[in-house]
Amino acid sequence: MILEKVSLARQLDLVFRELKEELAHLTSGTVFVQIRNNMVGKFGVRHFPLESRGSELKKADRGLTESHQHSFRQTALESLKLKKWSHGEIQFEFAMRQNLLCTSVTFESNYNMANLVNPDKNGKTD
């Protein structure tokens, strides 16, 4: 598949489909997606698979259901409408609270100083 021909929304959908099995075992964490030229590069999940109750650590019994994952993916896709940059990272935080999926989205734009101070071939700066 040639990513230049695939929309960012479709790429994000593919990210969530790739993470499906991992998310099925997690109740909280952060899905991160690094973007360059509106194309997904690196992506993954930051998570803490253990919960604590007092001094006792225990692994979550189950993670996000199909329904939770569908809702999470839809939220992520909808959030793309708010993105106004081509280089950066999006972080989708999630946590199950009383069997309710809570999510938040953080956008981080990245810029390269070399593009600002080094003129291009035509003598102009970006």
C-alpha positions in Angstrom: 0.0 0.0 0.0 1.3 3.4 -0.9 0.6 5.8 2.0 0.7 9.0 -0.1 -2.5 7.9 -1.8 -4.3 7.0 1.5 -6.1 9.8 3.5 -4.9 10.5 7.0 -8.3 9.4 8.3 -7.9 6.0 6.6 -4.4 5.7 8.0 -5.7 6.4 11.5 -8.4 3.8 11.0 -5.7 1.3 10.0 -3.7 2.2 13.2 -6.7 1.4 15.4 -7.3 -1.9 13.6 -3.7 -2.8 14.1 -3.9 -2.1 17.8 -7.2 -3.9 18.2 -5.8 -7.0 20.0 -3.6 -4.9 22.3 -6.5 -2.6 23.3 -8.6 -5.6 24.1 -6.3 -6.3 27.1 -6.1 -2.7 28.3 -8.4 -0.5 30.5 -6.3 2.7 30.2 -3.4 4.2 28.4 -2.5 6.5 25.5 -2.5 5.7 21.8 0.1 7.9 20.1 0.4 8.6 16.4 3.4 10.5 14.9 2.6 12.3 11.7 5.0 13.8 9.1 3.6 15.4 5.9 0.2 14.2 6.9 1.3 10.6 6.9 1.4 8.3 9.9 4.9 7.1 10.8 5.4 5.6 14.2 2.4 4.7 16.4 1.7 2.6 19.4 0.3 2.5 22.9 1.7 3.7 26.2 0.1 1.8 29.0 0.3 0.5 32.5 -1.2 -3.0 32.4 -1.3 -3.3 36.2 -3.8 -1.7 38.6 -3.2 -1.2 42.2 -5.7 -1.7 45.1 -3.9 -0.6 48.2 -0.5 -2.3 48.1 -1.7 -5.0 45.8 -0.9 -4.9 42.1 -3.2 -6.7 39.8 -3.6 -7.1 36.0 -6.9 -5.9 34.5 -9.3 -8.8 33.9 -10.3 -7.5 30.4 -9.8 -4.4 28.3 -11.8 -2.5 25.7 -14.7 -4.3 24.2 -15.5 -4.2 20.5 -18.1 -1.4 21.2 -15.6 0.6 23.3 -13.0 0.3 20.5 -15.4 1.4 17.8 -16.4 4.4 19.9 -12.7 5.2 20.6 -11.8 4.9 16.8 -14.8 7.2 15.9 -13.6 9.8 18.4 -10.1 9.7 17.0 -11.3 10.0 13.4 -13.6 12.9 14.4 -10.7 14.7 16.1 -8.8 15.0 12.8 -11.2 17.8 11.8 -9.5 19.9 14.5 -5.9 19.3 13.3 -4.4 22.2 11.4 -0.8 21.1 10.9 1.1 18.5 8.8 3.9 17.5 11.2 3.4 16.4 14.8 1.8 13.9 17.2 -1.7 13.1 18.4 -2.2 11.4 21.7 -5.5 9.7 22.5 -5.8 9.0 26.2 -8.4 6.5 27.3 -9.6 5.0 30.6 -12.5 2.8 31.6 -14.4 4.2 34.5 -17.4 2.3 35.8 -17.7 0.5 32.4 -17.7 3.9 30.6 -15.0 4.8 28.2 -13.5 8.2 28.8 -11.2 9.7 26.2 -9.2 12.9 25.6 -7.1 14.1 22.6 -3.9 16.1 22.7 -2.4 17.6 19.5 1.3 18.4 19.3 2.6 20.2 16.2 6.3 20.0 15.3 8.4 22.5 13.2 11.9 22.3 12.0 14.1 25.4 12.5 16.3 24.4 9.5 13.3 25.0 7.3 13.1 28.6 8.6 16.7 29.6 8.4 18.0 27.7 5.4 16.6 29.1 2.1 15.4 26.7 -0.5 16.7 26.4 -4.1 14.9 29.6 -5.1 16.4 31.7 -2.3 13.2 31.9 -0.4 12.6 30.6 3.1 9.7 28.3 4.0 
